[in-house]
């Protein structure tokens, strides 16, 4: 609980520092999200490719919710800040889900590069864009036929007025390290971003005008990568993160920022916002105790104990036999004390912190603190 109290105190300080006159109503009527497990609210699970067991989801939903966390993701907190409902996954058709305020196409394991038969997830960025185009065509067709579906699908003008959010690329880099040298990984980045640009331009051609693009976080600080690539201490930085992985993330982000600048120049009728997630997350890991956390890298839900509590063969909530002994990947007693949930993904408490930093506007280009499109009356 210490982390939550500290975060709320920090948020109160931000609220005092930001002039009330800068806080205006958020204008976007709908959100269309693309990405990987950092923002997947149920697509990979709905596709039947993987399953999530308790204690996933325990903190907020009290059960697995299709999210790879103990609770809410950054996208959930941002939706809350916009006074919009959580995004339903595109592939989740059970329970009459409403897509009136947008749709989530993100899927865990997704890459920007086109998926191959051996990919963890078949829903790469190009497929997600295709799914969106099909979604839009169906919505336009249904509304043209006079179907009374206002409660379930967005109005046609929401596609031009809505916000398009992106958080993808981490898996392209992390996966590449299993078969490539660091030089080869770095050399692959321009091609990855070329494919990303193609997808963004397809969306622009379909009427998208508001782009919100997260860069990739410090993947070298994830327990999964430390366990696999950090056995040699010389490969780690002063925080215990794998230096090569973070080097790749920083180069990716530098080139992604340049792409966003290019799009800002090309699309003068649009808003293209680049958000520096890397700096926010690395700052949290470097100063974790200041924000009430006790463990910056070690997984809350896992097996093995300190220093990483991570085993690549056992996902959070699973039970497997190792060396003749049945072992279960269980959660820690208080996930709010941990930055990392399962060795790969962040806890709700950490996602909460990240979202608050995003909402200050100072990690964005262009910065929006002087316009503040979010109301800072968040409900967490």
SULZI-V856338 format. One record per pair of residues at least 24 apart in sequence whose C-alpha atoms are under 10 Angstrom apart, sorted by the first residue. I is the first residue (numbers start at 1). J is the second residue. Records with the same first field share a line. If there is no record, write none. Layout:
I = J + J
This chain:
1 = 292 + 293 + 334 + 335 + 336 + 337 + 349
2 = 289 + 291 + 292 + 293 + 294 + 334 + 336 + 337
3 = 288 + 289 + 290 + 291 + 292 + 293 + 294 + 334 + 335 + 336 + 337 + 338 + 339 + 349 + 350 + 353
4 = 291 + 292 + 293 + 336 + 337 + 348 + 349 + 350 + 352 + 353 + 380
5 = 291 + 292 + 336
6 = 289 + 290 + 291 + 292 + 293 + 353
7 = 290 + 291 + 292 + 293 + 349 + 350 + 352 + 353 + 356 + 380
8 = 291 + 352 + 353 + 356 + 380
9 = 291
10 = 291 + 353 + 356 + 357
11 = 353 + 356 + 357 + 359 + 360 + 376 + 377 + 378 + 380
12 = 376 + 377
14 = 356 + 357 + 359 + 360 + 376
15 = 360 + 375 + 376 + 377
17 = 360
18 = 360 + 369 + 370 + 372 + 376
19 = 369 + 370 + 372
20 = 372 + 375 + 376
21 = 370 + 371 + 372
22 = 368 + 369 + 370 + 371 + 372 + 373 + 374 + 375
23 = 369 + 370 + 371 + 372 + 373 + 374 + 375 + 376 + 377
24 = 371 + 372 + 373 + 374 + 375 + 376
25 = 82 + 83 + 372 + 373 + 374 + 375
26 = 81 + 82 + 83 + 372 + 373 + 374 + 375
27 = 82 + 161 + 162 + 163 + 373 + 374
28 = 82 + 84 + 101 + 158 + 160 + 161 + 162 + 163 + 164 + 210 + 373
29 = 82 + 83 + 84 + 100 + 101 + 102 + 154 + 155 + 157 + 158 + 159 + 160 + 161 + 162 + 163
30 = 79 + 82 + 84 + 85 + 87 + 99 + 100 + 101 + 102 + 103 + 154 + 155 + 157 + 158 + 159 + 160 + 161 + 162 + 163 + 164
31 = 75 + 79 + 82 + 84 + 86 + 87 + 99 + 100 + 101 + 102 + 103 + 104 + 154 + 158 + 159 + 161 + 162 + 163 + 164 + 165 + 210
32 = 87 + 99 + 101 + 102 + 103 + 104 + 105 + 106 + 132 + 158 + 159 + 162 + 163 + 164 + 165 + 166 + 208 + 211
33 = 75 + 87 + 89 + 90 + 102 + 103 + 104 + 105 + 106 + 128 + 132 + 163 + 164 + 165 + 166 + 167 + 212
34 = 103 + 104 + 105 + 106 + 107 + 110 + 124 + 125 + 128 + 129 + 132 + 164 + 165 + 166 + 167 + 168 + 213
35 = 104 + 105 + 106 + 107 + 108 + 109 + 110 + 111 + 112 + 123 + 124 + 125 + 128 + 165 + 166 + 167 + 168 + 169 + 170 + 214
36 = 105 + 106 + 107 + 108 + 109 + 110 + 111 + 112 + 121 + 123 + 124 + 125 + 166 + 167 + 168 + 169 + 170 + 171
37 = 66 + 67 + 68 + 69 + 73 + 106 + 107 + 108 + 109 + 110 + 167 + 168 + 170 + 171 + 344 + 345
38 = 67 + 68 + 69 + 73 + 74 + 75 + 106 + 107 + 108 + 109 + 167 + 168 + 170 + 216 + 344 + 345 + 346 + 351
39 = 67 + 68 + 72 + 73 + 74 + 75 + 76 + 87 + 104 + 105 + 106 + 107 + 108 + 165 + 166 + 167 + 168
40 = 66 + 67 + 68 + 73 + 75 + 87 + 88 + 89 + 104 + 105 + 106 + 107 + 108 + 109 + 110 + 167
41 = 65 + 66 + 67 + 68 + 72 + 73 + 75 + 76 + 86 + 87 + 88 + 89 + 90 + 92 + 104 + 105 + 106 + 107 + 108
42 = 66 + 67 + 68 + 87 + 88 + 89 + 90 + 91 + 92 + 104 + 105 + 106 + 107 + 108
43 = 67 + 88 + 89 + 90 + 91 + 92 + 104 + 105 + 106 + 107 + 108 + 123
44 = 89 + 91 + 92 + 105 + 106 + 107 + 108 + 109 + 110 + 121 + 122 + 123
45 = 89 + 91 + 92 + 107 + 108
46 = 89 + 90 + 91 + 92 + 93 + 94 + 107
47 = 91 + 92 + 107 + 121 + 123
49 = 108 + 120 + 121 + 122
50 = 108 + 120 + 121
52 = 315 + 316 + 317 + 318
53 = 315 + 316 + 317 + 318
54 = 316 + 317 + 318 + 330 + 331
55 = 301 + 316 + 317 + 318 + 329 + 330 + 331 + 332
56 = 301 + 316 + 317 + 330 + 331 + 341 + 342 + 347
57 = 347 + 348
58 = 331 + 335
59 = 334 + 335 + 336 + 347 + 348 + 349
60 = 348
66 = 92 + 107 + 108
67 = 107 + 108 + 345
68 = 108 + 316 + 341 + 342 + 344 + 345 + 346 + 347
69 = 301 + 316 + 335 + 340 + 341 + 342 + 344 + 345 + 346 + 347 + 348 + 351
70 = 300 + 301 + 316 + 331 + 335 + 336 + 340 + 341 + 342 + 345 + 346 + 347 + 348 + 349
71 = 335 + 341 + 346 + 347 + 348 + 349 + 351 + 352
72 = 346 + 347 + 348 + 349 + 350 + 351 + 352
73 = 345 + 346 + 347 + 348 + 349 + 350 + 351 + 352 + 354 + 355
74 = 346 + 348 + 350 + 351 + 352 + 353 + 354 + 355 + 356 + 358
75 = 104 + 165 + 166 + 167 + 351 + 352 + 355
76 = 348 + 351 + 352 + 355
77 = 348 + 351 + 352 + 353 + 354 + 355 + 356 + 378 + 379 + 380
78 = 352 + 355 + 356 + 358 + 359 + 374 + 378
80 = 377 + 378 + 379 + 380
81 = 355 + 356 + 359 + 373 + 374 + 375 + 376 + 377 + 378 + 379 + 380
82 = 373 + 374 + 375 + 376 + 377 + 378
83 = 374 + 375 + 377 + 378 + 379
90 = 128 + 131 + 132 + 135
91 = 131
96 = 152
97 = 151 + 152 + 153
98 = 149 + 150 + 151 + 152 + 153 + 154
99 = 135 + 139 + 150 + 151 + 152 + 153 + 154
100 = 149 + 150 + 151 + 152 + 153 + 154 + 155 + 158
101 = 151 + 152 + 153 + 154 + 155 + 158 + 162
102 = 152 + 153 + 154 + 155 + 158 + 159 + 162 + 163 + 164
103 = 132 + 135 + 153 + 154 + 164
104 = 128 + 132 + 165
105 = 129 + 130 + 131 + 132 + 166
106 = 165 + 166 + 167 + 168
107 = 168
108 = 168 + 171
109 = 168 + 169 + 170 + 171 + 172 + 175
110 = 168 + 169 + 170 + 171 + 172
111 = 168 + 169 + 170 + 171 + 172 + 173 + 175 + 192 + 196
112 = 168 + 169 + 170 + 171 + 172 + 173 + 191 + 192 + 193 + 194 + 195 + 196 + 197 + 199
113 = 169 + 171 + 172 + 191 + 192 + 193 + 194 + 195 + 196
114 = 172 + 192 + 195
119 = 175
120 = 171 + 175
124 = 168
125 = 166 + 168 + 169 + 195 + 196 + 198 + 199 + 200
126 = 195 + 196 + 198 + 199 + 200 + 202
127 = 199
128 = 199
129 = 199 + 200 + 202 + 203
130 = 199 + 202 + 203
132 = 203 + 206
133 = 202 + 203 + 206
136 = 206
157 = 207
158 = 207 + 208
159 = 203 + 206 + 207 + 208 + 209 + 210
160 = 204 + 206 + 207 + 208 + 209 + 210
161 = 207 + 208 + 209 + 210
162 = 207 + 208 + 209 + 210 + 211
163 = 208 + 209 + 210 + 211 + 212 + 271
164 = 200 + 203 + 208 + 209 + 210 + 211 + 212 + 213 + 272
165 = 210 + 211 + 212 + 213 + 214 + 273
166 = 200 + 211 + 212 + 213 + 214 + 215 + 274 + 275
167 = 212 + 213 + 214 + 215 + 216 + 217 + 275 + 277
168 = 196 + 213 + 214 + 215 + 216
169 = 193 + 196 + 214 + 215 + 216 + 217 + 249 + 252 + 253 + 256
170 = 215 + 216 + 217 + 218 + 219 + 248 + 249 + 252
171 = 216 + 219
173 = 216 + 219 + 245 + 246 + 248 + 249 + 252
174 = 219 + 220 + 224 + 225 + 245 + 246 + 248 + 249
177 = 225 + 229 + 244 + 245 + 248
178 = 228 + 229
181 = 244
182 = 244 + 245 + 247 + 248
183 = 244 + 248
185 = 244 + 245 + 248 + 252
186 = 244 + 245 + 247 + 248 + 249 + 251 + 252
187 = 248 + 251
188 = 252
189 = 248 + 249 + 251 + 252 + 253 + 255 + 256
190 = 251 + 252 + 255 + 256
192 = 252 + 256
193 = 252 + 253 + 255 + 256 + 259
194 = 256 + 259
196 = 256 + 259
197 = 256 + 259 + 260 + 263
200 = 263
201 = 263 + 267
204 = 267 + 270
207 = 270
208 = 270 + 271
209 = 267 + 268 + 269 + 270 + 271 + 272
210 = 269 + 270 + 271 + 272 + 273
211 = 260 + 263 + 264 + 270 + 271 + 272 + 273 + 274
212 = 260 + 271 + 272 + 273 + 274 + 275 + 364 + 365
213 = 256 + 257 + 260 + 272 + 273 + 274 + 275 + 276 + 277 + 364 + 365
214 = 253 + 256 + 257 + 273 + 274 + 275 + 276 + 277 + 278 + 358 + 364
215 = 249 + 250 + 252 + 253 + 254 + 255 + 256 + 257 + 274 + 275 + 276 + 277 + 278 + 279
216 = 246 + 248 + 249 + 250 + 252 + 253 + 256 + 275 + 276 + 277 + 278 + 279 + 281
217 = 246 + 249 + 250 + 253 + 276 + 277 + 278 + 279 + 280 + 281 + 282
218 = 242 + 243 + 245 + 246 + 247 + 248 + 249 + 250 + 277 + 278 + 279 + 280 + 281 + 282 + 283 + 285
219 = 243 + 244 + 245 + 246 + 247 + 248 + 249 + 250 + 278 + 281 + 282 + 344
220 = 244 + 245 + 246 + 247 + 248 + 249 + 282 + 297
221 = 245 + 246 + 281 + 282 + 285 + 296 + 297 + 298 + 340 + 343 + 344
222 = 296 + 297 + 298 + 299 + 308 + 339 + 340 + 341 + 342 + 343 + 344 + 345 + 346
223 = 296 + 297 + 298 + 299 + 307 + 308 + 309 + 310 + 311 + 312 + 340 + 341 + 342 + 343 + 344 + 345
224 = 297 + 298 + 299 + 308 + 309 + 310 + 311 + 312 + 342 + 343 + 344 + 345
225 = 312 + 343 + 344
226 = 297 + 298 + 308 + 310 + 343
227 = 307 + 308 + 309 + 310 + 311 + 312 + 343
228 = 311 + 312
238 = 286
239 = 282 + 285 + 286 + 287 + 296 + 297
240 = 285 + 286 + 296 + 297
241 = 282 + 285 + 297
246 = 278 + 282
249 = 278
250 = 278 + 279
253 = 277 + 278
257 = 365
260 = 365
261 = 365 + 366
264 = 366
271 = 366
272 = 365 + 366
273 = 364 + 365 + 366 + 367 + 368
274 = 363 + 364 + 365 + 366 + 367
275 = 358 + 361 + 362 + 363 + 364 + 365 + 366 + 367
276 = 357 + 358 + 362 + 363 + 364 + 365
277 = 354 + 355 + 357 + 358 + 363 + 364
278 = 363
279 = 363
280 = 353 + 354 + 355 + 356 + 357 + 358 + 363
281 = 339 + 346 + 350 + 351 + 353 + 354 + 357
283 = 354
284 = 339 + 350 + 353 + 354
285 = 339 + 340 + 350
288 = 337 + 338 + 339 + 350
289 = 337
291 = 337 + 350 + 353
292 = 336 + 337 + 338 + 349
293 = 335 + 336 + 337 + 338 + 339 + 349 + 350
294 = 335 + 336 + 337 + 338 + 339
295 = 335 + 336 + 337 + 338 + 339 + 340
296 = 337 + 338 + 339 + 340 + 350
297 = 338 + 339 + 340 + 341 + 343 + 344 + 346
298 = 338 + 339 + 340 + 341 + 342 + 343
299 = 331 + 332 + 335 + 338 + 339 + 340 + 341 + 342 + 343 + 344 + 345 + 346 + 347
300 = 329 + 330 + 331 + 332 + 333 + 334 + 335 + 336 + 337 + 338 + 339 + 340 + 341 + 342 + 343 + 346 + 347
301 = 328 + 329 + 330 + 331 + 332 + 333 + 335 + 338 + 340 + 341 + 342 + 343 + 347
302 = 327 + 328 + 329 + 330 + 331 + 332 + 341 + 342 + 343
303 = 327 + 328 + 329 + 330 + 331 + 342
304 = 329
308 = 340 + 342 + 343
309 = 342 + 343
310 = 342 + 343 + 344
311 = 342 + 343
312 = 343
314 = 342
315 = 342 + 343
316 = 341 + 342 + 343
317 = 342
352 = 380
